[in-house]
Amino acid sequence: MDNILIIEDEQKVSEVLKAYLEREGYKVYCTAYGMSGIEMFKSMDFKLIILDLMLPDISGEQVCKTIREISDVHIFMLTAKSALDDRIEGLNMGADEYLVKPFSPRELTARVKALFRRLDDGNANFAFDDGRLYIDRDRRSVKVNGEEVALTPNEFDILYTLAANKGKVLSREQLINKVFGIDFEGYDRTVDVHIKNIRKKIEKDTRNPKYIITVTKAGYKFGGED
């Protein structure tokens, strides 16, 4: 059974989400405080954190940063901030999805189910350029020159999807459908933010990338040599 941690100070929201997710067979733990959420995360194995940004002790942003320092667990941010810049800031901070309140519990549950399907799908590994870049699907890890690099879950999924479709141009819409699910209501810019962050971590020269190549007005393709 997959464990989910909800860090949310609105009791009604927590209770509704907990009921919906437990109905789908997940084990759900809740807390209203950021610090206790961090401690709970350190003491248990969670596959997903659903994180509100407005908490009574510390901000959700600080919780996200703290957890990102020790884990690549999936993080869904919940917030009333709907501006594009806020979404981009959340993604840059390490969030994998950004849901604006009010939202549908059914939609969030569908996204959670889609996430866990992706996590369980396939286990092929890839090595490029004599092993300079190694992508381990089973362990969900990436190494550059033998050193593991820290990717967020969605960054890994985007990189893996491009590598698995090496040489094929994938549009932003295709990447969104494959990685986030067809019901994702974010912006195309979401993919660009993730691509920028991936390049910083795996490319020698981000201005002249070797692996993730931009195809003008079309999307992205993977260019590494097997």
FIDREN-615438 format. One record per atom (N, C-alpha, C): x, y, z. Coordinates in steps of 0.001 Angstrom, whole numbers, plus 500000, padded with zeros to 6 digits. Each point is the difference from the previous one (the first is absolute). Layout:
<xx->X; yy->Y; zz->Z>;
...
This chain:
<xx->500838; yy->498805; zz->500000>;
<xx->499162; yy->501195; zz->500000>;
<xx->500877; yy->501252; zz->500000>;
<xx->499674; yy->500951; zz->499115>;
<xx->500786; yy->501223; zz->499885>;
<xx->499571; yy->501018; zz->501051>;
<xx->500996; yy->500603; zz->500675>;
<xx->499727; yy->501001; zz->501035>;
<xx->500001; yy->501404; zz->499410>;
<xx->499031; yy->500807; zz->500409>;
<xx->499887; yy->501393; zz->499576>;
<xx->499947; yy->500879; zz->501234>;
<xx->500751; yy->501099; zz->499995>;
<xx->500003; yy->500956; zz->501110>;
<xx->499330; yy->501295; zz->499560>;
<xx->498963; yy->500415; zz->500727>;
<xx->499323; yy->501270; zz->499740>;
<xx->500416; yy->500996; zz->501079>;
<xx->500591; yy->501123; zz->499582>;
<xx->500366; yy->501082; zz->500924>;
<xx->499084; yy->501172; zz->499669>;
<xx->498950; yy->500153; zz->500766>;
<xx->498926; yy->500953; zz->499692>;
<xx->499331; yy->500420; zz->501302>;
<xx->499887; yy->501325; zz->500226>;
<xx->499446; yy->500464; zz->501276>;
<xx->498487; yy->500175; zz->499976>;
<xx->499359; yy->499883; zz->498840>;
<xx->498538; yy->500041; zz->499935>;
<xx->499476; yy->498589; zz->500206>;
<xx->499426; yy->499759; zz->501172>;
<xx->499586; yy->498650; zz->500369>;
<xx->499005; yy->499402; zz->499015>;
<xx->499060; yy->500790; zz->499515>;
<xx->499000; yy->499482; zz->499070>;
<xx->500653; yy->499538; zz->498702>;
<xx->500989; yy->500758; zz->499525>;
<xx->500702; yy->499614; zz->498773>;
<xx->500732; yy->498677; zz->500208>;
<xx->500704; yy->499896; zz->501124>;
<xx->500734; yy->498763; zz->500310>;
<xx->499061; yy->498806; zz->500085>;
<xx->498881; yy->500195; zz->500676>;
<xx->499066; yy->498897; zz->500186>;
<xx->499410; yy->499524; zz->498673>;
<xx->499662; yy->500943; zz->499133>;
<xx->499425; yy->499629; zz->498704>;
<xx->501036; yy->499269; zz->499145>;
<xx->501214; yy->500554; zz->499924>;
<xx->501045; yy->499352; zz->499206>;
<xx->500332; yy->498615; zz->500547>;
<xx->500078; yy->499890; zz->501314>;
<xx->500299; yy->498715; zz->500630>;
<xx->498931; yy->498971; zz->499641>;
<xx->498740; yy->500406; zz->500056>;
<xx->498905; yy->499078; zz->499683>;
<xx->500068; yy->499534; zz->498544>;
<xx->500222; yy->500931; zz->499087>;
<xx->500072; yy->499652; zz->498575>;
<xx->501175; yy->499064; zz->499722>;
<xx->501167; yy->500308; zz->500566>;
<xx->501206; yy->499210; zz->499708>;
<xx->499942; yy->498623; zz->500666>;
<xx->499470; yy->499939; zz->501207>;
<xx->499901; yy->498700; zz->500670>;
<xx->498987; yy->499103; zz->499297>;
<xx->499014; yy->500612; zz->499367>;
<xx->499023; yy->499225; zz->499222>;
<xx->500688; yy->499296; zz->498824>;
<xx->501116; yy->500573; zz->499536>;
<xx->500754; yy->499405; zz->498897>;
<xx->501070; yy->499023; zz->500485>;
<xx->500076; yy->499804; zz->501316>;
<xx->500915; yy->498996; zz->500528>;
<xx->501321; yy->500524; zz->500511>;
<xx->500171; yy->501329; zz->500075>;
<xx->501247; yy->500568; zz->500499>;
<xx->499938; yy->500169; zz->501520>;
<xx->501143; yy->499947; zz->500645>;
<xx->500104; yy->500285; zz->501428>;
<xx->500368; yy->501464; zz->500160>;
<xx->499156; yy->500774; zz->500666>;
<xx->500162; yy->501454; zz->500046>;
<xx->500259; yy->500467; zz->501432>;
<xx->501011; yy->500848; zz->500158>;
<xx->500331; yy->500605; zz->501295>;
<xx->499858; yy->501509; zz->499855>;
<xx->499516; yy->500658; zz->501032>;
<xx->499742; yy->501444; zz->499924>;
<xx->500650; yy->500738; zz->501165>;
<xx->500418; yy->501231; zz->499727>;
<xx->500454; yy->500907; zz->501041>;
<xx->499702; yy->501429; zz->499547>;
<xx->499794; yy->500885; zz->500977>;
<xx->499696; yy->501401; zz->499676>;
<xx->501239; yy->500885; zz->500059>;
<xx->501142; yy->499422; zz->500388>;
<xx->501193; yy->500818; zz->500227>;
<xx->501177; yy->499540; zz->499124>;
<xx->500750; yy->500985; zz->499512>;
<xx->501138; yy->499698; zz->499146>;
<xx->501095; yy->499219; zz->500697>;
<xx->500349; yy->500400; zz->501216>;
<xx->501085; yy->499326; zz->500726>;
<xx->499653; yy->498554; zz->500305>;
<xx->498774; yy->499756; zz->500442>;
<xx->499615; yy->498619; zz->500283>;
<xx->499938; yy->499184; zz->498711>;
<xx->499633; yy->500663; zz->498892>;
<xx->500000; yy->499317; zz->498709>;
<xx->501390; yy->499541; zz->499609>;
<xx->500988; yy->500868; zz->500212>;
<xx->501391; yy->499641; zz->499695>;
<xx->500441; yy->498823; zz->500864>;
<xx->499667; yy->500039; zz->501284>;
<xx->500383; yy->498908; zz->500903>;
<xx->499303; yy->498700; zz->499622>;
<xx->498724; yy->500078; zz->499635>;
<xx->499283; yy->498794; zz->499567>;
<xx->500638; yy->499425; zz->498745>;
<xx->500374; yy->500879; zz->499079>;
<xx->500615; yy->499534; zz->498758>;
<xx->501321; yy->499290; zz->500281>;
<xx->500782; yy->500529; zz->500930>;
<xx->501290; yy->499397; zz->500322>;
<xx->499858; yy->498634; zz->500666>;
<xx->498873; yy->499774; zz->500665>;
<xx->499835; yy->498771; zz->500774>;
<xx->499253; yy->498900; zz->499251>;
<xx->499425; yy->500326; zz->498832>;
<xx->499222; yy->499011; zz->499251>;
<xx->500329; yy->500072; zz->498521>;
<xx->499527; yy->499008; zz->499259>;
<xx->500226; yy->499944; zz->498559>;
<xx->498746; yy->500483; zz->499280>;
<xx->500092; yy->501179; zz->499369>;
<xx->498873; yy->500555; zz->499250>;
<xx->500339; yy->500087; zz->498518>;
<xx->498995; yy->499731; zz->499163>;
<xx->500183; yy->500127; zz->498552>;
<xx->499547; yy->501361; zz->499489>;
<xx->499181; yy->500694; zz->500799>;
<xx->499439; yy->501282; zz->499554>;
<xx->499722; yy->500888; zz->501199>;
<xx->500277; yy->501301; zz->499833>;
<xx->499620; yy->501009; zz->500990>;
<xx->499049; yy->500985; zz->499337>;
<xx->498868; yy->500236; zz->500635>;
<xx->499059; yy->501032; zz->499556>;
<xx->500166; yy->501155; zz->500977>;
<xx->500491; yy->501128; zz->499504>;
<xx->500518; yy->501065; zz->500866>;
<xx->499296; yy->501331; zz->499767>;
<xx->499366; yy->500504; zz->501052>;
<xx->499429; yy->501347; zz->499960>;
<xx->501119; yy->501009; zz->500254>;
<xx->499906; yy->501172; zz->499393>;
<xx->501054; yy->501001; zz->500179>;
<xx->499777; yy->500892; zz->501213>;
<xx->498741; yy->500157; zz->500414>;
<xx->499693; yy->500863; zz->501142>;
<xx->499824; yy->499131; zz->501247>;
<xx->501038; yy->499904; zz->500812>;
<xx->499981; yy->499173; zz->501200>;
<xx->500211; yy->500876; zz->501236>;
<xx->499561; yy->499562; zz->501181>;
<xx->500064; yy->500851; zz->501191>;
<xx->501391; yy->500185; zz->500594>;
<xx->500948; yy->499104; zz->499709>;
<xx->501327; yy->500146; zz->500616>;
<xx->501056; yy->500459; zz->499004>;
<xx->500266; yy->499223; zz->498973>;
<xx->500939; yy->500415; zz->498952>;
<xx->499294; yy->499905; zz->498654>;
<xx->500537; yy->500652; zz->499003>;
<xx->499343; yy->500025; zz->498695>;
<xx->500146; yy->498660; zz->499287>;
<xx->499055; yy->499738; zz->499120>;
<xx->500093; yy->498799; zz->499176>;
<xx->501227; yy->500034; zz->499114>;
<xx->500396; yy->501204; zz->499567>;
<xx->501214; yy->500120; zz->499188>;
<xx->501218; yy->499494; zz->500763>;
<xx->500085; yy->500345; zz->501296>;
<xx->501133; yy->499541; zz->500809>;
<xx->499956; yy->498487; zz->500195>;
<xx->498787; yy->499459; zz->500166>;
<xx->499861; yy->498543; zz->500116>;
<xx->500508; yy->499332; zz->498728>;
<xx->499593; yy->500538; zz->498854>;
<xx->500414; yy->499442; zz->498712>;
<xx->501522; yy->500022; zz->499858>;
<xx->500612; yy->501134; zz->500313>;
<xx->501455; yy->500120; zz->499891>;
<xx->500709; yy->499013; zz->500915>;
<xx->499499; yy->499861; zz->501224>;
<xx->500625; yy->499094; zz->500971>;
<xx->499924; yy->498550; zz->499526>;
<xx->498835; yy->499602; zz->499509>;
<xx->499834; yy->498618; zz->499547>;
<xx->500810; yy->499741; zz->498732>;
<xx->500081; yy->500996; zz->499123>;
<xx->500768; yy->499826; zz->498767>;
<xx->501493; yy->499787; zz->500276>;
<xx->500467; yy->500469; zz->501142>;
<xx->501409; yy->499810; zz->500354>;
<xx->500313; yy->498549; zz->500354>;
<xx->498967; yy->499243; zz->500338>;
<xx->500237; yy->498621; zz->500449>;
<xx->499266; yy->498956; zz->499164>;
<xx->499118; yy->500425; zz->499097>;
<xx->499189; yy->499017; zz->499283>;
<xx->499496; yy->500542; zz->498668>;
<xx->499717; yy->499060; zz->499068>;
<xx->499381; yy->500386; zz->498734>;
<xx->498539; yy->499542; zz->499945>;
<xx->499385; yy->499822; zz->501176>;
<xx->498597; yy->499602; zz->500065>;
<xx->499134; yy->500972; zz->499204>;
<xx->498916; yy->499491; zz->499429>;
<xx->499085; yy->500885; zz->499274>;
<xx->499318; yy->500957; zz->500975>;
<xx->499862; yy->501255; zz->499587>;
<xx->499344; yy->501026; zz->500817>;
<xx->498935; yy->500711; zz->499163>;
<xx->498754; yy->499950; zz->500486>;
<xx->498918; yy->500763; zz->499396>;
<xx->499771; yy->501222; zz->500880>;
<xx->500165; yy->501199; zz->499462>;
<xx->499743; yy->501220; zz->500762>;
<xx->498553; yy->500430; zz->499853>;
<xx->499406; yy->500410; zz->501129>;
<xx->498649; yy->500548; zz->500008>;
<xx->500084; yy->501468; zz->500409>;
<xx->499380; yy->500882; zz->499230>;
<xx->500097; yy->501417; zz->500315>;
<xx->498874; yy->500783; zz->499345>;
<xx->499743; yy->501170; zz->500554>;
<xx->499013; yy->500901; zz->499400>;
<xx->500640; yy->500899; zz->498955>;
<xx->501339; yy->499964; zz->499899>;
<xx->500708; yy->500845; zz->499042>;
<xx->499924; yy->499377; zz->498609>;
<xx->499375; yy->500707; zz->499061>;
<xx->499749; yy->499419; zz->498683>;
<xx->500823; yy->500625; zz->498878>;
<xx->500780; yy->501042; zz->500300>;
<xx->500757; yy->500678; zz->498955>;
<xx->501061; yy->499079; zz->499413>;
<xx->500304; yy->500192; zz->498720>;
<xx->500994; yy->499168; zz->499318>;
<xx->501346; yy->500067; zz->500699>;
<xx->500419; yy->501203; zz->500433>;
<xx->501292; yy->500139; zz->500684>;
<xx->500038; yy->499187; zz->501286>;
<xx->498862; yy->499926; zz->500710>;
<xx->499944; yy->499198; zz->501230>;
<xx->500167; yy->498521; zz->499686>;
<xx->499369; yy->499549; zz->498914>;
<xx->500122; yy->498596; zz->499594>;
<xx->501453; yy->499675; zz->499648>;
<xx->500624; yy->500894; zz->499240>;
<xx->501382; yy->499771; zz->499585>;
<xx->500923; yy->499984; zz->501211>;
<xx->499760; yy->500905; zz->500948>;
<xx->500808; yy->500036; zz->501216>;
<xx->499863; yy->498693; zz->500782>;
<xx->498776; yy->499486; zz->500074>;
<xx->499777; yy->498742; zz->500695>;
<xx->500725; yy->498842; zz->499338>;
<xx->499977; yy->499953; zz->498679>;
<xx->500694; yy->498938; zz->499270>;
<xx->501505; yy->500119; zz->500177>;
<xx->500510; yy->501210; zz->499934>;
<xx->501439; yy->500201; zz->500197>;
<xx->500435; yy->499613; zz->501407>;
<xx->499091; yy->500114; zz->500935>;
<xx->500293; yy->499673; zz->501391>;
<xx->500082; yy->498488; zz->500222>;
<xx->499425; yy->499243; zz->499061>;
<xx->500058; yy->498551; zz->500115>;
<xx->498657; yy->499309; zz->500006>;
<xx->498914; yy->500762; zz->499859>;
<xx->498680; yy->499368; zz->499932>;
<xx->499842; yy->499280; zz->498667>;
<xx->499207; yy->498941; zz->500001>;
<xx->499748; yy->499244; zz->498773>;
<xx->498664; yy->500368; zz->499378>;
<xx->499055; yy->500370; zz->500827>;
<xx->498721; yy->500498; zz->499506>;
<xx->499560; yy->501156; zz->500873>;
<xx->499167; yy->500865; zz->499420>;
<xx->499603; yy->501235; zz->500666>;
<xx->498500; yy->500133; zz->499816>;
<xx->499233; yy->499747; zz->501040>;
<xx->498547; yy->500045; zz->499915>;
<xx->499471; yy->501242; zz->500705>;
<xx->499145; yy->500731; zz->499312>;
<xx->499469; yy->501257; zz->500527>;
<xx->498661; yy->499745; zz->500687>;
<xx->499879; yy->500528; zz->501223>;
<xx->498735; yy->499904; zz->500734>;
<xx->498988; yy->501011; zz->499455>;
<xx->498711; yy->499687; zz->499998>;
<xx->499445; yy->498681; zz->500336>;
<xx->500219; yy->499010; zz->498850>;
<xx->500150; yy->498733; zz->500325>;
<xx->500209; yy->498974; zz->498986>;
<xx->499073; yy->498831; zz->500294>;
<xx->499848; yy->499137; zz->499032>;
<xx->499131; yy->498843; zz->500151>;
<xx->500758; yy->498839; zz->500640>;
<xx->499498; yy->499448; zz->501102>;
<xx->500639; yy->498814; zz->500586>;
<xx->500073; yy->498843; zz->499010>;
<xx->499011; yy->499901; zz->499119>;
<xx->500003; yy->498934; zz->498980>;
<xx->501154; yy->500201; zz->499029>;
<xx->500253; yy->501278; zz->499631>;
<xx->501102; yy->500285; zz->499091>;
<xx->501336; yy->499657; zz->500663>;
<xx->500175; yy->500412; zz->501253>;
<xx->501247; yy->499706; zz->500689>;
<xx->500194; yy->498490; zz->500122>;
<xx->498945; yy->499274; zz->500333>;
<xx->500100; yy->498546; zz->500112>;
<xx->500387; yy->499384; zz->498667>;
<xx->499430; yy->500505; zz->498906>;
<xx->500345; yy->499485; zz->498668>;
<xx->501473; yy->500245; zz->499687>;
<xx->500507; yy->501170; zz->500406>;
<xx->501410; yy->500309; zz->499751>;
<xx->500910; yy->499095; zz->500824>;
<xx->499579; yy->499705; zz->501231>;
<xx->500787; yy->499105; zz->500845>;
<xx->500055; yy->498605; zz->499377>;
<xx->498857; yy->499502; zz->499521>;
<xx->499965; yy->498675; zz->499376>;
<xx->500865; yy->499968; zz->498740>;
<xx->499953; yy->501080; zz->499214>;
<xx->500829; yy->500065; zz->498796>;
<xx->501482; yy->500011; zz->500362>;
<xx->500345; yy->500715; zz->501070>;
<xx->501386; yy->500048; zz->500465>;
<xx->500501; yy->498610; zz->500357>;
<xx->499241; yy->499259; zz->500793>;
<xx->500451; yy->498679; zz->500431>;
<xx->500048; yy->499010; zz->498841>;
<xx->499146; yy->500181; zz->498996>;
<xx->500099; yy->499157; zz->498799>;
<xx->501316; yy->500253; zz->499285>;
<xx->500388; yy->501271; zz->499913>;
<xx->501278; yy->500329; zz->499345>;
<xx->501171; yy->499405; zz->500767>;
<xx->499937; yy->500055; zz->501320>;
<xx->501099; yy->499487; zz->500819>;
<xx->500173; yy->498500; zz->499818>;
<xx->498912; yy->499301; zz->499717>;
<xx->500044; yy->498547; zz->499876>;
<xx->500191; yy->499526; zz->498569>;
<xx->500134; yy->500925; zz->499063>;
<xx->500016; yy->499652; zz->498578>;
<xx->501419; yy->499864; zz->499465>;
<xx->500405; yy->498757; zz->499727>;
<xx->501267; yy->499762; zz->499309>;
<xx->501213; yy->500061; zz->500899>;
<xx->501117; yy->499395; zz->499534>;
<xx->501232; yy->500006; zz->500790>;
<xx->501251; yy->499972; zz->499130>;
<xx->499902; yy->500478; zz->498754>;
<xx->501161; yy->499998; zz->499117>;
<xx->500994; yy->501078; zz->500426>;
<xx->501291; yy->499725; zz->499758>;
<xx->501057; yy->500956; zz->500313>;
<xx->500668; yy->500458; zz->498712>;
<xx->500616; yy->501190; zz->500032>;
<xx->500672; yy->500538; zz->498823>;
<xx->501392; yy->500497; zz->500371>;
<xx->500950; yy->499775; zz->499093>;
<xx->501352; yy->500545; zz->500162>;
<xx->500380; yy->500700; zz->498699>;
<xx->500550; yy->501217; zz->500114>;
<xx->500357; yy->500781; zz->498818>;
<xx->501435; yy->500497; zz->500112>;
<xx->500629; yy->500128; zz->498829>;
<xx->501359; yy->500552; zz->499907>;
<xx->500965; yy->499255; zz->500914>;
<xx->500089; yy->498668; zz->499743>;
<xx->500916; yy->499140; zz->500771>;
<xx->499765; yy->500104; zz->501499>;
<xx->498749; yy->500156; zz->500374>;
<xx->499657; yy->500013; zz->501414>;
<xx->500072; yy->501355; zz->500669>;
<xx->500316; yy->501066; zz->499233>;
<xx->500048; yy->501322; zz->500629>;
<xx->498671; yy->500334; zz->500650>;
<xx->498909; yy->499663; zz->499303>;
<xx->498661; yy->500203; zz->500561>;
<xx->499342; yy->498644; zz->500150>;
<xx->499605; yy->499666; zz->501222>;
<xx->499352; yy->498711; zz->500269>;
<xx->498672; yy->500250; zz->500699>;
<xx->498921; yy->499433; zz->499432>;
<xx->498657; yy->500178; zz->500533>;
<xx->499485; yy->498641; zz->500437>;
<xx->499753; yy->499854; zz->501295>;
<xx->499537; yy->498745; zz->500582>;
<xx->498516; yy->500130; zz->500327>;
<xx->499160; yy->499386; zz->499171>;
<xx->498544; yy->500135; zz->500176>;
<xx->499518; yy->499308; zz->501269>;
<xx->500599; yy->498833; zz->500307>;
<xx->499544; yy->499245; zz->501157>;
<xx->500292; yy->500754; zz->501295>;
<xx->501193; yy->500566; zz->500109>;
<xx->500380; yy->500758; zz->501197>;
<xx->499612; yy->501468; zz->499906>;
<xx->499549; yy->500412; zz->498815>;
<xx->499637; yy->501399; zz->499755>;
<xx->501159; yy->500924; zz->500372>;
<xx->501169; yy->499657; zz->499474>;
<xx->501196; yy->500799; zz->500273>;
<xx->500704; yy->500340; zz->498696>;
<xx->500771; yy->501085; zz->500031>;
<xx->500762; yy->500455; zz->498839>;
<xx->501425; yy->500287; zz->500444>;
<xx->500961; yy->499520; zz->499217>;
<xx->501398; yy->500270; zz->500300>;
<xx->500661; yy->500681; zz->498802>;
<xx->500838; yy->500987; zz->500300>;
<xx->500803; yy->500686; zz->498992>;
<xx->501459; yy->499796; zz->500377>;
<xx->500745; yy->499355; zz->499110>;
<xx->501403; yy->499659; zz->500276>;
<xx->500142; yy->499229; zz->501320>;
<xx->499045; yy->499106; zz->500245>;
<xx->500072; yy->499155; zz->501178>;
<xx->499475; yy->500626; zz->501278>;
<xx->499687; yy->501288; zz->499964>;
<xx->499495; yy->500698; zz->501184>;
<xx->498491; yy->500172; zz->499885>;
<xx->499282; yy->499588; zz->501033>;
<xx->498547; yy->500120; zz->499968>;
<xx->499585; yy->501464; zz->500123>;
<xx->499041; yy->500389; zz->499171>;
<xx->499464; yy->501358; zz->500045>;
<xx->498566; yy->499938; zz->500521>;
<xx->499611; yy->501019; zz->500741>;
<xx->498687; yy->500019; zz->500648>;
<xx->498964; yy->500642; zz->499078>;
<xx->499106; yy->499195; zz->499460>;
<xx->498886; yy->500495; zz->499204>;
<xx->498715; yy->499846; zz->500803>;
<xx->499086; yy->500949; zz->499832>;
<xx->498677; yy->499824; zz->500585>;
<xx->499295; yy->498889; zz->499221>;
<xx->498943; yy->499413; zz->500560>;
<xx->499302; yy->498928; zz->499279>;
<xx->499529; yy->500384; zz->498606>;
<xx->499433; yy->501183; zz->499845>;
<xx->499539; yy->500387; zz->498668>;
<xx->501159; yy->500281; zz->499054>;
<xx->501101; yy->500538; zz->500522>;
<xx->501186; yy->500183; zz->499159>;
<xx->500482; yy->498650; zz->499492>;
<xx->500015; yy->498999; zz->500894>;
<xx->500415; yy->498662; zz->499575>;
<xx->499055; yy->499465; zz->498926>;
<xx->498693; yy->500142; zz->500220>;
<xx->499033; yy->499462; zz->499044>;
<xx->500131; yy->500658; zz->498630>;
<xx->500249; yy->501305; zz->499972>;
<xx->500185; yy->500694; zz->498722>;
<xx->501263; yy->499507; zz->499311>;
<xx->501112; yy->499913; zz->500739>;
<xx->501246; yy->499521; zz->499419>;
<xx->499848; yy->498575; zz->499487>;
<xx->499381; yy->499143; zz->500807>;
<xx->499837; yy->498601; zz->499610>;
<xx->499121; yy->499889; zz->498749>;
<xx->498920; yy->500771; zz->499954>;
<xx->499099; yy->499963; zz->498851>;
<xx->500718; yy->500412; zz->498725>;
<xx->500810; yy->501055; zz->500078>;
<xx->500751; yy->500440; zz->498825>;
<xx->501024; yy->498945; zz->499581>;
<xx->500708; yy->499414; zz->500981>;
<xx->501008; yy->498979; zz->499689>;
<xx->499366; yy->498762; zz->499387>;
<xx->498829; yy->499621; zz->500527>;
<xx->499311; yy->498819; zz->499480>;
<xx->499491; yy->500215; zz->498574>;
<xx->499869; yy->501273; zz->499609>;
<xx->499554; yy->500344; zz->498648>;
<xx->501129; yy->500694; zz->499226>;
<xx->501224; yy->499515; zz->500216>;
<xx->501202; yy->500633; zz->499447>;
<xx->499853; yy->500294; zz->498505>;
<xx->500305; yy->501263; zz->499635>;
<xx->499946; yy->500414; zz->498608>;
<xx->498630; yy->500466; zz->499546>;
<xx->498975; yy->499703; zz->500780>;
<xx->498641; yy->500394; zz->499649>;
<xx->499670; yy->501337; zz->500646>;
<xx->499414; yy->500908; zz->499241>;
<xx->499610; yy->501295; zz->500539>;
<xx->498685; yy->499848; zz->500747>;
<xx->500007; yy->500415; zz->501260>;
<xx->498792; yy->499979; zz->500816>;
<xx->499572; yy->501436; zz->500284>;
<xx->498760; yy->500303; zz->499700>;
<xx->499489; yy->501342; zz->500276>;
<xx->499810; yy->500168; zz->501503>;
<xx->499835; yy->501245; zz->500426>;
<xx->499731; yy->500257; zz->501412>;
<xx->498722; yy->499294; zz->500435>;
<xx->499000; yy->500015; zz->499133>;
<xx->498737; yy->499337; zz->500329>;
<xx->500201; yy->498494; zz->500179>;
<xx->500798; yy->499385; zz->499135>;
<xx->500269; yy->498570; zz->500144>;
<xx->500725; yy->499688; zz->501299>;
<xx->500975; yy->500841; zz->500353>;
<xx->500725; yy->499786; zz->501256>;
<xx->499068; yy->500159; zz->501201>;
<xx->499130; yy->501001; zz->499941>;
<xx->499040; yy->500206; zz->501085>;
<xx->499103; yy->498780; zz->500144>;
<xx->499494; yy->499471; zz->498880>;
<xx->499105; yy->498846; zz->500059>;
<xx->500707; yy->498760; zz->500544>;
<xx->501263; yy->499804; zz->499585>;
<xx->500747; yy->498809; zz->500421>;
<xx->500453; yy->500092; zz->501452>;
<xx->500393; yy->501189; zz->500436>;
<xx->500597; yy->500152; zz->501328>;
<xx->498973; yy->500410; zz->501049>;
<xx->499157; yy->500977; zz->499674>;
<xx->499064; yy->500535; zz->500988>;
<xx->498611; yy->499382; zz->499889>;
<xx->499689; yy->499423; zz->498849>;
<xx->498673; yy->499440; zz->499792>;
<xx->499150; yy->500917; zz->499134>;
<xx->499063; yy->499402; zz->499292>;
<xx->499220; yy->500749; zz->499010>;
<xx->499107; yy->501059; zz->500646>;
<xx->499685; yy->499854; zz->501306>;
<xx->499112; yy->500953; zz->500671>;
<xx->500742; yy->501186; zz->500608>;
<xx->501331; yy->500062; zz->499787>;
<xx->500787; yy->501088; zz->500573>;
<xx->499524; yy->501333; zz->499442>;
<xx->499810; yy->500984; zz->500892>;
<xx->499462; yy->501293; zz->499588>;
<xx->501025; yy->501122; zz->500143>;
<xx->501271; yy->499651; zz->500040>;
<xx->501038; yy->501012; zz->500123>;
<xx->500302; yy->500656; zz->498666>;
<xx->501163; yy->500639; zz->499936>;
<xx->500391; yy->500729; zz->498808>;
<xx->501133; yy->499273; zz->499281>;
<xx->500127; yy->500239; zz->498675>;
<xx->501130; yy->499450; zz->499255>;
<xx->501315; yy->500434; zz->500624>;
<xx->500009; yy->501187; zz->500596>;
<xx->501211; yy->500541; zz->500615>;
<xx->500525; yy->499065; zz->501108>;
<xx->499114; yy->499213; zz->500576>;
<xx->500400; yy->499039; zz->501026>;
<xx->501103; yy->499090; zz->499484>;
<xx->499834; yy->499482; zz->498787>;
<xx->501010; yy->499115; zz->499403>;
<xx->501313; yy->500750; zz->499817>;
<xx->499941; yy->501229; zz->499537>;
<xx->501217; yy->500783; zz->499766>;
<xx->500789; yy->500200; zz->501290>;
<xx->499295; yy->500253; zz->501102>;
<xx->500665; yy->500190; zz->501289>;
<xx->500735; yy->498726; zz->500401>;
<xx->499333; yy->498862; zz->499864>;
<xx->500637; yy->498732; zz->500349>;
<xx->501203; yy->499711; zz->499102>;
<xx->499855; yy->500250; zz->498695>;
<xx->501101; yy->499766; zz->499066>;
<xx->501215; yy->500843; zz->500382>;
<xx->499757; yy->501262; zz->500330>;
<xx->501092; yy->500888; zz->500403>;
<xx->500730; yy->499440; zz->501216>;
<xx->499243; yy->499505; zz->500973>;
<xx->500610; yy->499453; zz->501212>;
<xx->500770; yy->498711; zz->499718>;
<xx->499459; yy->499149; zz->499123>;
<xx->500695; yy->498751; zz->499643>;
<xx->501322; yy->500320; zz->499321>;
<xx->499977; yy->500925; zz->499078>;
<xx->501226; yy->500350; zz->499269>;
<xx->501107; yy->500476; zz->500935>;
<xx->499622; yy->500774; zz->501019>;
<xx->500996; yy->500473; zz->500962>;
<xx->500715; yy->498831; zz->500674>;
<xx->499302; yy->498878; zz->500124>;
<xx->500520; yy->498868; zz->500764>;
<xx->500747; yy->498974; zz->499151>;
<xx->499697; yy->499917; zz->498684>;
<xx->500612; yy->498927; zz->499201>;
<xx->500837; yy->500489; zz->498822>;
<xx->499856; yy->501245; zz->499601>;
<xx->500706; yy->500490; zz->498816>;
<xx->501315; yy->500677; zz->500371>;
<xx->501020; yy->499822; zz->499161>;
<xx->501253; yy->500731; zz->500186>;
<xx->499807; yy->501472; zz->499694>;
<xx->499246; yy->500285; zz->498937>;
<xx->499760; yy->501373; zz->499558>;
<xx->498507; yy->500164; zz->499772>;
<xx->499321; yy->500707; zz->500903>;
<xx->498551; yy->500129; zz->499892>;
<xx->499576; yy->500821; zz->498782>;
<xx->500916; yy->500825; zz->499492>;
<xx->499660; yy->500797; zz->498809>;
<xx->500100; yy->499166; zz->498729>;
<xx->500775; yy->498945; zz->500051>;
<xx->500134; yy->499085; zz->498858>;
<xx->499793; yy->498567; zz->500505>;
<xx->498790; yy->499685; zz->500376>;
<xx->499738; yy->498701; zz->500620>;
<xx->500222; yy->498835; zz->499040>;
<xx->500489; yy->498927; zz->500539>;
<xx->500259; yy->498793; zz->499205>;
<xx->498865; yy->498998; zz->500115>;
<xx->499368; yy->499960; zz->501171>;
<xx->499005; yy->498974; zz->500251>;
<xx->498572; yy->500467; zz->499721>;
<xx->499596; yy->501113; zz->500592>;
<xx->498641; yy->500487; zz->499778>;
<xx->500065; yy->501174; zz->499033>;
<xx->499565; yy->499737; zz->498785>;
<xx->500146; yy->500968; zz->498917>;
<xx->498654; yy->500641; zz->499681>;
<xx->499995; yy->501323; zz->499923>;
<xx->498784; yy->500726; zz->499638>;
<xx->499794; yy->499961; zz->498493>;
<xx->498808; yy->499620; zz->499576>;
<xx->499636; yy->500027; zz->498586>;
<xx->499005; yy->501144; zz->499839>;
<xx->500442; yy->501076; zz->499370>;
<xx->499211; yy->501227; zz->499928>;
<xx->498583; yy->499755; zz->499488>;
<xx->499042; yy->500532; zz->500741>;
<xx->498578; yy->499932; zz->499675>;
<xx->499454; yy->498572; zz->499978>;
<xx->500773; yy->499043; zz->500524>;
<xx->499541; yy->498611; zz->499980>;
<xx->500035; yy->499354; zz->501386>;
<xx->501105; yy->500225; zz->500744>;
<xx->500099; yy->499379; zz->501305>;
<xx->501440; yy->499662; zz->500355>;
<xx->500210; yy->498781; zz->500504>;
<xx->501335; yy->499573; zz->500408>;
<xx->500276; yy->498576; zz->499509>;
<xx->501295; yy->499700; zz->499826>;
<xx->500394; yy->498622; zz->499697>;
<xx->501291; yy->499677; zz->500741>;
<xx->500262; yy->498705; zz->500161>;
<xx->501200; yy->499549; zz->500707>;
<xx->501076; yy->499691; zz->498976>;
<xx->501237; yy->500482; zz->500275>;
<xx->501058; yy->499873; zz->499013>;
<xx->501219; yy->499226; zz->500434>;
<xx->499972; yy->499298; zz->501134>;
<xx->501173; yy->499248; zz->500456>;
<xx->500281; yy->498798; zz->499114>;
<xx->501270; yy->499556; zz->500012>;
<xx->500405; yy->498817; zz->499232>;
<xx->499945; yy->498770; zz->500884>;
<xx->499335; yy->498931; zz->499520>;
<xx->499911; yy->498749; zz->500774>;
<xx->501390; yy->499432; zz->500247>;
